[in-house]
Amino acid sequence: MTTTCQHVAELGAEPAPTTPEGCEDCLAEGGRWVHLRLCLGCGKVACCDSSPAKHASKHFADEAHPIMRSFEPGETWRWCFVDNTVV
């Protein structure tokens, strides 16, 4: 089930992924990821909370970009970190 939040209305065009080949930070650090997320604020590709480094959550904490979407093939769901919900 998806809900709406005020942050969805603030989204512009979807940004191009900064590193379509994987998690930007894991690639730089030589780390590994489980699933990928795309920040809809800036296009950063980051790893999910099931990944060892949890870069998507760290990106939200550092930058306050509220919504990320799954960057996995065939998945289109979006997550709002502020409202803690699928949107």
N, C-alpha and C positions, 0 to 999 in steps of 0.2 A: 504494500500500500504506500502511496506517495502522498505527501501533504505539500502545502505551499507555505512560503515564508516571504518576508519582505525582501530578502536578499536575491530571490529569483528575479524579481522585477528590476533589480539593479544590474543584471547581467547584460553585457553587450554581445557583440559577435564572439563566437568561440575563438580563443587565441590559438595560434599554431603551437604544437608541442615543441618545447625547447630541445628535447632529446627523445625523438620517437623510438629510438632503439632501447630505451630503458630508463630506470631511475637516475636522474641527473647526479644526485649525490653518491649513490652506490657506484655508478660508473667512475666517478672521480676518486672514490676511496677504495675501489676494488672490492666492494661489498656485494651482497646478493639480495634479491627481493623475491617475494611470493607473488604479489599482485601489484598492478600499477594504477595510479590515479593521475588525472590531469587537472591542474588548478585552472578554474574558469576565470580567474582574475588576471593571470599572467602567462599561462601556458607551461608552467613548470610541471615536469613529469616526476612523480615521487612515489615511493613505495608505501604500501598499506600498513596498518597496525599489526598484521600477522607477520610482517617482515621484521627481521632483527632490528633494523635502525628506525623504523616508523617515521620515515622522512615526510610523509604527507601531513601527519599531525604536527611535526616540528615546523613545517612550512606555515601551517595555520598559526601556530603559536608565535612565530617570528614575524609574519607578514600580515596576519589578520584577514587574509583572503578567505571569505566564508564558504565558498562552494567548490567542491571538486567532483568530477565525474569519474566513473570507472574508465580506465584506459585499456581494458581487456577486450579482445575481439568479441563482437556480438553482444556486448553489454552497454547499456545506455543510461543506467541509473546515476543519479547525482546525490551527493550528501552535503548537508549544511552543517558545518561544525558548530556554528553559533546556536542553532536551534536543535542540534543533535537529532536530525531526522533526515529521512530520504525525501527529496523534493523533486 
